[in-house]
Amino acid sequence: MIKKIDFYADNFRLNGTLHLPKSAPDKRRIPVVIGSHGLLSDGESPKQKILAERLNEHGIAFFRFDHRGRGKSDGNFSTATTYEGRVSDLSSAISTVMEYPAIGKPVGLFGSSMGGAVCLGIASAHEIRTIVTLAAPVRLEAITIPPDIDKDPQFDGMKIEQMAFDISSRLEKICNILIFHGDADEVVSFSNAEELYEKTVSPKRLVRFPGGDHGISDPDFQETFIEEAVRWFADALTAKP
């Protein structure tokens, strides 16, 4: 079952979609995973849609949404997009979903690329049971930025400095994390995954995709990602207390 849910963050109306399973595990309130997409993506990300479908099969809800300035959400991408703005978006998404009648704790987060950094930056402020990241950077300086990015049409004149962040000091508070990263990532180097794994707290796991690019375009890697992520979330979110 799919429910369209609009909500607000800093006066921006954001577009969201909640995927609900047919039944909750053991008749309890439904646990949920909330996704945060990459810088140039939106809530229609194929990875998030597949995760939603597979997690529903395990009795877990999934909420995906468009950050401000992307997809069907309010805001001009080039002026509204900042790291702290995306953190505020995700925080509002968590609060909104937790008010939905069928949803209950525990909560998991999924973040792809910049969305992973957003999830890691906000996790300690909420009761988050587990996190799964894909190609997540630890700081802005770790991202390979194309020259003349402000002239690239897909960035719509955005100044990359708007997204400045460094979450390295927050990682020691993060536990129960599954990290995916391709070791040939041309945008966010694999060293970011190594730093995440080193500084976070067990239980944790790092899945390295040999020769994998930033978007994990290899179909075999994509299937591995989905299978392992779903298993990780199911183990963390549906286990009896």
C-alpha positions in Angstrom: 0.0 0.0 0.0 1.4 3.4 -1.0 0.5 6.7 0.7 1.4 10.1 -0.5 2.5 12.4 2.3 3.4 16.0 2.0 5.2 17.7 5.0 7.2 20.8 5.8 10.8 21.6 6.7 11.8 25.3 7.2 8.6 26.4 5.3 9.5 24.2 2.2 6.7 21.8 1.3 8.3 18.4 0.7 6.9 15.5 -1.3 7.0 12.1 0.3 5.8 8.5 -0.4 5.2 5.9 2.3 5.3 2.3 1.4 3.3 0.1 3.9 3.5 -3.7 4.1 0.3 -5.7 4.3 0.9 -6.6 7.9 3.2 -5.8 10.8 5.6 -8.5 12.2 3.8 -10.3 15.1 0.9 -7.8 14.9 3.1 -5.0 16.3 3.3 -1.5 15.0 5.3 -1.4 11.8 9.0 -0.5 11.9 10.2 1.9 9.2 13.2 2.8 7.1 13.5 6.4 5.9 15.7 7.2 2.8 17.7 10.2 1.9 18.7 10.5 -1.7 21.9 11.9 -3.3 22.7 15.4 -4.3 21.3 15.3 -7.8 18.8 12.5 -7.3 15.3 12.5 -5.8 12.8 10.3 -4.1 12.1 8.4 -7.3 15.5 6.7 -7.0 15.3 3.1 -8.4 17.3 1.9 -5.4 14.9 3.3 -2.9 11.9 1.9 -4.8 13.4 -1.6 -4.8 14.3 -1.3 -1.2 10.8 -0.3 -0.4 9.3 -3.3 -2.2 11.7 -5.8 -0.6 11.4 -4.4 2.9 7.6 -4.5 2.7 7.9 -8.2 2.1 9.6 -8.4 5.6 6.9 -6.3 7.3 8.9 -3.1 7.2 7.6 0.2 5.9 9.7 2.6 3.8 9.5 6.3 3.4 11.1 8.1 0.5 10.9 11.8 -0.3 12.3 14.6 -2.4 14.7 17.0 -0.6 14.0 20.7 -1.0 14.7 21.9 -4.6 14.4 18.4 -6.0 11.6 16.3 -7.6 8.2 17.6 -6.6 9.3 19.4 -3.5 9.4 23.2 -3.1 12.5 25.3 -3.5 15.0 26.3 -6.1 17.8 23.7 -6.2 20.7 26.2 -6.7 19.7 28.5 -3.7 17.8 26.2 -1.3 20.3 23.3 -1.3 22.7 23.1 1.7 23.9 20.3 3.9 22.1 21.7 7.0 19.0 22.2 4.9 19.0 18.5 3.9 19.5 17.5 7.6 16.5 19.6 8.5 14.5 17.9 5.7 15.4 14.4 7.0 14.7 15.4 10.6 11.2 16.6 9.5 10.7 13.4 7.5 11.4 11.3 10.6 9.0 13.3 12.8 6.3 13.2 10.1 6.5 9.4 9.6 6.5 8.7 13.3 3.2 10.5 13.6 1.6 8.1 11.1 -0.8 5.8 13.0 0.5 2.4 11.8 4.2 3.3 12.2 6.2 2.5 15.3 9.8 2.1 16.4 12.4 0.9 15.7 13.6 3.2 12.9 16.3 2.7 10.3 17.9 5.1 7.8 19.2 4.6 4.3 21.4 7.2 2.6 23.0 7.2 -0.9 26.0 9.4 -1.5 25.3 12.8 0.0 22.2 11.2 1.5 24.5 8.9 3.5 26.3 11.9 4.9 23.0 13.4 5.9 21.9 10.2 7.7 25.1 10.0 9.6 25.0 13.6 10.5 21.5 13.4 12.1 21.4 9.9 13.6 22.6 10.8 17.1 19.8 13.4 17.4 17.1 10.7 16.9 16.4 7.2 18.1 17.8 5.4 15.1 18.3 1.6 15.4 20.4 1.1 12.3 21.9 2.8 9.2 22.8 1.6 5.7 24.9 3.9 3.5 26.0 3.6 -0.1 29.0 5.6 -1.4 28.7 8.1 1.5 31.3 10.9 1.9 32.6 12.0 5.3 33.3 15.6 4.4 32.9 17.9 1.4 36.6 17.9 0.6 36.5 14.1 0.1 34.3 14.6 -3.0 35.8 14.9 -6.4 34.2 18.1 -7.7 34.1 18.8 -11.5 35.8 22.0 -12.5 33.4 24.9 -13.3 30.7 23.1 -11.5 28.6 26.3 -11.3 28.5 26.3 -15.1 27.2 22.7 -15.3 23.5 22.8 -16.2 22.7 19.9 -13.9 23.9 21.9 -11.0 21.8 24.9 -12.0 24.4 27.4 -11.0 24.7 26.0 -7.5 27.9 26.9 -5.5 29.3 23.6 -4.1 30.5 25.5 -1.0 26.8 25.6 0.1 27.1 21.9 0.9 30.1 22.2 3.2 30.1 19.6 6.0 32.4 17.4 8.0 30.8 14.6 10.0 34.0 12.8 11.1 33.6 13.9 14.7 30.1 12.4 14.9 31.0 8.9 13.7 32.0 7.6 17.1 28.4 7.9 18.2 27.2 5.7 15.2 26.6 2.0 15.7 24.8 -0.8 13.8 25.9 0.4 10.4 26.2 -1.4 7.0 28.5 0.4 4.6 28.6 -0.2 0.9 31.2 1.4 -1.4 32.8 0.7 -4.8 36.6 0.8 -4.6 36.8 2.5 -8.1 34.3 5.2 -7.1 35.2 8.3 -9.2 33.2 10.8 -7.1 33.6 9.7 -3.4 36.8 7.7 -2.9 36.8 4.4 -1.1 38.9 5.8 1.7 35.6 7.4 3.0 34.2 3.9 3.6 37.4 2.9 5.4 37.1 5.9 7.6 33.5 5.2 8.3 34.2 1.7 9.3 37.2 2.6 11.5 35.4 5.3 13.5 31.9 3.8 13.9 30.9 1.3 16.6 30.0 -2.4 16.3 27.9 -4.0 15.1 29.2 -2.8 11.7 30.1 -4.2 8.3 31.8 -2.9 5.2 30.9 -4.4 1.8 33.5 -3.5 -0.8 32.6 -3.7 -4.5 35.8 -4.4 -6.5 35.9 -2.1 -9.4 32.6 -0.6 -8.4 31.8 2.9 -9.5 29.9 5.7 -7.7 26.5 4.6 -8.9 27.1 0.9 -8.5 26.1 0.3 -12.1 27.1 -3.4 -12.2 23.8 -5.4 -12.0 25.5 -8.0 -9.8 26.6 -5.4 -7.3 23.1 -3.9 -7.3 21.5 -7.2 -6.4 24.1 -7.8 -3.7 23.4 -4.4 -2.3 19.6 -5.0 -2.2 19.9 -8.4 -0.7 22.4 -7.5 2.0 20.7 -4.2 2.9 17.3 -5.9 3.3 18.8 -8.6 5.4 20.6 -6.1 7.6 17.5 -4.0 8.1 15.3 -7.0 8.7 17.7 -8.4 11.4 17.9 -5.0 13.1 14.3 -3.9 12.9 12.1 -7.0 13.3 14.0 -8.9 16.0 11.9 -9.2 19.2 13.0 -6.9 22.0 
